């Protein structure tokens, strides 16, 4: 039987074929899942077009994580396509340009980074609860927030908040049989990543990773997400799984 046979998975963050979320959705379908995507505003048409490039065209529901009313409507919108959710993927991150100047950033720069990149994990999980069943999984993506990465600045702080949010969700959703885990992926050259001013500094990541690292290949991260969405990690929650070629384990 396929890894995700018969499961219904909600995937956020699909914008282009280079998006990690696109490859998670693709792999989930290949492993037997029914996939629903989210998008909003001007990007809806883009996501709808990209959704047709999946092995099976996936429906797209509207979700702007900065709008509380969208969270209130999410279960109803997803419920038009599936009767339950077995898993959801948080692949959302945003920070204004000013947030990449740590000392110079204003609260107006920092607030949306924290809201969209971290608080939205709680919002997405809570909004999906009416459809989630015991055994379900929440999976998110992070860049290891243990370190102060060059040029990552307040986005790094937002990732630290995301990782903490995951632990609290694991605490509160565990009694309902729902697991919450993150994948700390190495840098991937996506549209979002290329908007990070200092992203080029990550290009030598593979030189320091014991297994090497291909910044153009999102498949290893997507496979880890699929595994965490599956039933093969029934007693794992609050965890951060590193998929970075082993970079995190080295001293340089």
Backbone torsions as a table, in degrees:
resi	resn	phi	psi	omega
1	UNK	NA	142.5	179.2
2	UNK	-65.0	155.9	-172.7
3	UNK	-58.9	-37.4	-176.5
4	UNK	-119.0	29.3	-176.1
5	UNK	-53.7	123.5	175.0
6	UNK	77.7	1.1	-179.0
7	UNK	-85.1	148.1	175.0
8	UNK	-105.7	121.9	-173.2
9	UNK	-123.5	129.8	174.7
10	UNK	-97.6	125.2	-177.4
11	UNK	-121.4	122.8	175.7
12	UNK	-98.8	161.0	168.9
13	UNK	89.6	10.4	177.7
14	UNK	-82.2	117.5	178.1
15	UNK	-124.4	-45.7	177.4
16	UNK	-132.8	173.7	176.7
17	UNK	-68.2	-16.3	177.1
18	UNK	-82.1	-13.8	-178.6
19	UNK	-61.4	136.9	174.4
20	UNK	-57.0	-38.9	-178.8
21	UNK	-60.7	-36.2	178.0
22	UNK	-60.5	-43.3	-177.4
23	UNK	-73.0	-29.8	172.8
24	UNK	-65.1	-46.3	179.4
25	UNK	-61.9	-43.4	179.2
26	UNK	-60.1	-50.2	-177.5
27	UNK	-65.4	-38.2	178.2
28	UNK	-60.7	-43.3	177.4
29	UNK	-64.3	-42.0	180.0
30	UNK	-63.0	-26.3	179.0
31	UNK	-95.6	15.4	169.5
32	UNK	99.1	4.4	-176.9
33	UNK	-85.8	153.5	165.7
34	UNK	-91.6	129.8	-173.0
35	UNK	-117.5	135.5	170.9
36	UNK	-119.5	134.7	-179.6
37	UNK	-106.2	162.7	173.0
38	UNK	-123.5	154.8	174.3
39	UNK	-164.4	-179.1	178.7
40	UNK	-162.7	160.9	173.0
41	UNK	55.9	-137.7	-176.1
42	UNK	-67.5	-19.3	-179.2
43	UNK	-83.6	-8.3	-178.6
44	UNK	-56.0	-48.3	-177.8
45	UNK	-64.2	-35.3	178.8
46	UNK	-65.4	-48.4	-179.4
47	UNK	-63.1	-39.0	178.2
48	UNK	-61.6	-39.0	177.9
49	UNK	-67.7	-42.8	179.7
50	UNK	-66.8	-34.0	-179.8
51	UNK	-59.9	-28.4	179.4
52	UNK	-75.9	-8.7	178.4
53	UNK	-93.7	-2.2	173.4
54	UNK	-73.0	164.5	177.7
55	UNK	-51.8	-37.2	173.1
56	UNK	-131.2	131.3	-179.6
57	UNK	-56.0	131.1	-176.8
58	UNK	-106.9	142.9	174.8
59	UNK	-68.3	152.9	-179.9
60	UNK	-124.4	124.4	176.9
61	UNK	-108.9	153.4	-176.5
62	UNK	-81.5	131.2	175.5
63	UNK	-153.4	111.4	170.0
64	UNK	-105.0	109.3	-172.6
65	UNK	-71.0	-6.9	175.4
66	UNK	-89.8	-0.9	-177.4
67	UNK	-115.7	107.9	-178.4
68	UNK	-56.3	-30.5	-179.5
69	UNK	-66.0	-29.5	178.0
70	UNK	-67.8	-36.9	176.2
71	UNK	-64.9	-40.2	179.8
72	UNK	-62.5	-30.9	-177.2
73	UNK	-92.6	-7.8	-169.7
74	UNK	-61.0	-48.5	-176.8
75	UNK	-58.7	-40.5	178.7
76	UNK	-65.8	-40.5	-179.6
77	UNK	-68.2	-43.3	178.5
78	UNK	-68.5	-36.3	-178.7
79	UNK	-63.8	-15.2	175.0
80	UNK	-72.3	-14.0	-175.5
81	UNK	-117.8	-30.0	179.1
82	UNK	-139.5	153.6	-177.9
83	UNK	-88.9	-8.7	179.2
84	UNK	-161.8	167.3	172.4
85	UNK	-120.5	135.5	175.4
86	UNK	-104.1	-11.6	179.7
87	UNK	-170.9	157.6	174.6
88	UNK	-143.5	151.3	-177.2
89	UNK	-119.8	123.0	175.5
90	UNK	-98.1	107.5	179.1
91	UNK	-130.1	60.9	-172.9
92	UNK	-127.9	131.4	174.5
93	UNK	-158.3	140.1	178.2
94	UNK	-158.2	141.5	171.2
95	UNK	-148.4	136.2	175.6
96	UNK	-62.7	159.7	-178.2
97	UNK	-53.7	-38.9	-177.9
98	UNK	-63.5	-21.0	-179.2
99	UNK	-72.9	-10.8	179.1
100	UNK	-94.5	17.6	171.2
101	UNK	-124.7	94.6	-167.0
102	UNK	-57.3	-52.3	-176.6
103	UNK	-75.0	-28.6	-176.4
104	UNK	-90.3	-9.5	-175.5
105	UNK	-68.2	143.4	173.8
106	UNK	-97.7	168.5	176.1
107	UNK	-61.4	-32.8	178.0
108	UNK	-63.1	-27.6	175.1
109	UNK	-78.8	-39.4	-171.7
110	UNK	-79.7	-38.8	-173.9
111	UNK	-55.0	-49.6	-179.8
112	UNK	-66.0	-30.2	177.8
113	UNK	-63.2	-44.7	179.8
114	UNK	-69.7	-39.5	-178.1
115	UNK	-66.5	-52.5	-173.2
116	UNK	-78.0	-35.5	-173.9
117	UNK	-89.5	-21.8	-174.9
118	UNK	-125.5	-58.4	-177.2
119	UNK	-59.7	-29.5	-178.8
120	UNK	-63.4	-23.1	177.1
121	UNK	-63.4	-44.5	176.3
122	UNK	-64.1	-44.4	-179.4
123	UNK	-60.7	-43.1	-179.3
124	UNK	-65.9	-44.3	-179.0
125	UNK	-65.1	-45.8	-178.3
126	UNK	-64.4	-40.5	-179.4
127	UNK	-67.9	-26.0	-178.1
128	UNK	-88.1	-12.4	-174.7
129	UNK	-54.5	-38.3	-179.8
130	UNK	-59.3	-22.2	-178.8
131	UNK	-104.2	-12.1	-175.0
132	UNK	-82.1	141.1	179.9
133	UNK	-113.7	158.6	175.3
134	UNK	-53.1	139.0	-175.2
135	UNK	94.7	-4.9	179.8
136	UNK	-72.3	167.7	-175.7
137	UNK	-139.0	136.9	170.2
138	UNK	-108.2	126.1	-178.9
139	UNK	-129.0	130.6	178.2
140	UNK	-126.1	169.6	-178.5
141	UNK	-117.6	137.0	178.6
142	UNK	-138.9	167.6	167.0
143	UNK	-113.6	119.2	-172.3
144	UNK	-32.1	110.1	-175.1
145	UNK	-89.3	12.1	177.5
146	UNK	-70.6	-21.2	-174.5
147	UNK	-117.5	157.0	173.2
148	UNK	-93.5	93.1	-175.4
149	UNK	-71.7	142.0	178.2
150	UNK	-58.5	127.0	174.4
151	UNK	77.3	-1.3	-177.6
152	UNK	-89.0	-32.8	167.7
153	UNK	48.0	-123.4	-172.8
154	UNK	-70.6	-17.5	172.4
155	UNK	-68.6	-34.1	174.8
156	UNK	-64.6	-39.5	176.4
157	UNK	-64.0	-39.4	177.9
158	UNK	-63.1	-37.9	177.7
159	UNK	-67.3	-36.1	175.7
160	UNK	-62.9	-40.1	176.9
161	UNK	-65.4	-38.1	177.3
162	UNK	-60.9	-44.4	-178.6
163	UNK	-65.1	-38.5	176.3
164	UNK	-67.8	-41.2	177.6
165	UNK	-58.3	-40.3	178.5
166	UNK	-59.9	-40.9	-179.9
167	UNK	-65.5	-42.0	179.4
168	UNK	-68.1	-36.1	175.3
169	UNK	-63.9	-40.5	178.1
170	UNK	-59.2	-40.7	178.8
171	UNK	-63.4	-46.6	-171.6
172	UNK	-83.3	-26.6	-177.9
173	UNK	-97.4	-14.5	179.0
174	UNK	-55.4	-44.0	179.3
175	UNK	-60.8	-18.8	177.1
176	UNK	-94.3	6.6	177.9
177	UNK	78.8	19.8	-178.3
178	UNK	-107.6	127.7	-179.1
179	UNK	-94.2	145.9	-179.4
180	UNK	-133.3	116.1	-177.3
181	UNK	-140.7	159.1	177.4
182	UNK	-121.4	152.7	169.7
183	UNK	-110.3	118.6	175.8
184	UNK	-89.0	93.7	-175.8
185	UNK	-85.9	147.5	169.7
186	UNK	-65.9	169.6	-176.8
187	UNK	-62.9	133.8	178.2
188	UNK	-122.2	135.1	-177.3
189	UNK	-79.4	83.7	177.7
190	UNK	-107.9	173.6	177.2
191	UNK	-59.0	-43.5	-179.9
192	UNK	-64.2	-43.6	-178.4
193	UNK	-63.1	-37.1	-177.2
194	UNK	-71.1	-8.7	174.3
195	UNK	-88.6	-4.2	175.4
196	UNK	-82.6	119.1	-173.4
197	UNK	-53.4	-36.3	-174.8
198	UNK	-100.8	19.3	-173.8
199	UNK	-60.2	-31.5	-178.7
200	UNK	-59.2	-22.8	178.9
201	UNK	-67.1	-17.6	179.6
202	UNK	-86.5	-4.4	-173.9
203	UNK	-65.2	-22.4	-179.5
204	UNK	-94.0	12.3	-179.3
205	UNK	-51.3	-43.7	-176.4
206	UNK	-64.3	-21.7	179.1
207	UNK	-70.9	-20.8	-177.4
208	UNK	-111.5	-5.9	179.5
209	UNK	-89.9	125.5	-177.6
210	UNK	-53.1	-36.6	179.3
211	UNK	-92.0	0.6	-173.2
212	UNK	77.9	171.8	-179.8
213	UNK	-158.0	130.5	178.8
214	UNK	-107.4	107.0	-175.5
215	UNK	-69.3	-8.1	179.2
216	UNK	-96.3	-0.2	-173.7
217	UNK	-116.3	103.9	178.8
218	UNK	-84.6	-1.9	-173.3
219	UNK	-61.3	-43.8	179.6
220	UNK	-58.0	-41.6	178.2
221	UNK	-66.2	-40.2	179.5
222	UNK	-63.4	-39.7	178.9
223	UNK	-64.3	-39.4	178.5
224	UNK	-64.6	-40.9	177.6
225	UNK	-62.1	-43.1	179.1
226	UNK	-61.7	-40.8	179.3
227	UNK	-63.4	-42.3	-179.9
228	UNK	-69.8	-26.9	175.9
229	UNK	-75.1	-19.3	-175.0
230	UNK	-82.6	-177.9	179.0
231	UNK	-87.2	5.7	-175.6
232	UNK	-82.5	-5.8	175.2
233	UNK	-124.3	60.8	-172.0
234	UNK	-69.7	-20.5	-176.7
235	UNK	-121.0	25.0	-179.7
236	UNK	-113.9	121.3	177.0
237	UNK	-153.3	157.3	-177.2
238	UNK	70.1	17.1	-172.7
239	UNK	-100.3	156.4	170.5
240	UNK	-122.2	113.7	-179.5
241	UNK	-95.3	120.3	-179.3
242	UNK	-83.1	124.6	175.3
243	UNK	-126.7	79.4	-170.1
244	UNK	-142.4	19.9	-178.4
245	UNK	74.2	7.6	-178.7
246	UNK	91.3	7.1	-177.6
247	UNK	-54.1	-41.0	-175.1
248	UNK	-62.7	-20.9	-175.0
249	UNK	-90.2	-7.5	-178.0
250	UNK	-95.5	165.8	-178.0
251	UNK	-99.7	17.7	-179.6
252	UNK	-149.2	NA	NA
